[in-house]
Amino acid sequence: MNDFDNIIDELSDTVDYVSESFKEESLSYINLFTDYLNECYVEPLMDTIANESNLVMSAKKFPVLVILTIGNSPLATVIRKATGDTFSHSSISFKTSLNPMYSFGENHGIPGKSNISPLPSMGFVKTHPKDILWHSDIRKVPYSIYGTLVDYDTLNKMKNRLEFFLRNAFELKYSFSQLVRVKLNITSHSEAKWFCSRFVAEILNAGKDLPKDPSLYRPQSFTELVDMVLLHKGPDLSMYQKAPVEKALKSISPKADIGEAK
């Protein structure tokens, strides 16, 4: 009986060994076949899809919008009196809905976030036309929207620069001293402190070189840029509708296939 048990054990071990060997060999062939499929079919197909997607995107034009506002807050009043300009604030957006708009200034919430607190702060702001910053029963904020159409590569350069501000939203501060420096035509280069028009110019400059240093731009300066066209203006930013802006963009380049940034 013991001999029989030993024979059975040996046979079992042999079967296990053969099965394991066959399994390893089978897995090896499966892996080779999978690698072959990936190399010869899947990867070329993905490259083709990516290239076709890039071609489609490169054929499109994308809106870049600069929103200029006439504020009546104490800071806005000081800025307009000091500069003699019509506009006291500027923001930038890549969507005709203006949601979101990016800038530096007063935010009734935490920097870089939509309003969630009644306490204002000064720094990097991410807003939209219905934000409490623009929506009030006691005051209206007149606005003008200047814009242009750019290609996909230019848009990506601008949005890549914007990523720095989004990543560091809580650390970045508003600079009052730089307002004085721009009045005196003195450049500023701090990466930690910004003001609205320097920030907007910085984003624009990332896509295409501007005629002068970004820190020397006032909100009014954007009305003088050759590439920027007045698309629309209104008496109350909180009542903004995108249709007139989309119509005006189409008139800039009637044959353009206009896309919108994600």
C-alpha positions, 0 to 999 in steps of 0.5 A: 500500500505504501508503494502504491501511495508513493507511485501516486505521489510521484505521478501527481508531482509529475503531472503538477510539474508538466502542468506548471511548465505548460502553463509557463510556456503558454503564458510566455506565448500569450505575452509574446502574442500580446506584445506583437499585437500592441507593437503592430496594431494597437500602438500604430492605431493609437498614434494615428488617432492622436495624430488625427486629433491633433490635426483636427485641433490644429485646424481650429481657432480658439477664443482668448478674451480679455474682460475690462471692467469699470469698478466703483469699489474704493480700490477701483476708484483710486486706480482710475483717478491715478491712471486717468483711464476708463477701466480699473480691472482686467480678467482673462477667459478662454470660454465665451461663457466667461466661466471661468474668468481669471485675474488678481484682485478682490475675491469674496472667498478664498484665493482661486476659488469661487465665492464661499465666504462673505470675507473678501481677500486680495489675490488670485481669483477665479470668477464668473459673471454670476459671482457675487463679485459682479452681482449686486443690487446696489451697483452695476459693473460696466464691461467691455470684452476684447478678444482674438482667435489663436491656434491650438499651440498658442492656446496651450502655451497660455494655459500652461502658464496659467497652470502656475497660478492655479497650482499656487493660488493660495500663496500668490498675493495682490501687489499694491506697490506694483500699481505704483511701479506701472504708473512710473513705468518701472517693471516688476518681476516678482513671482509671488505678487501680481496685479490684474493687468500684469497677470493678464498680460503675462498669460497673453505674452506666454502665447505671443510676445507682447510689445512691452514687459507684461508688468507695464500693462494697465487694463486700458492698455489692452484696448491698444493691442493690434490683435485685440478686437472689441467684441462686445460691451454692456452696462452690467457684467452680471447680466452677460450673455455669450451670443453677441461675443460668439457672433463677433468672433465669427466675424473676425474670421468667417471661415474659421472653425472656432473651438473652445478650450477645455 
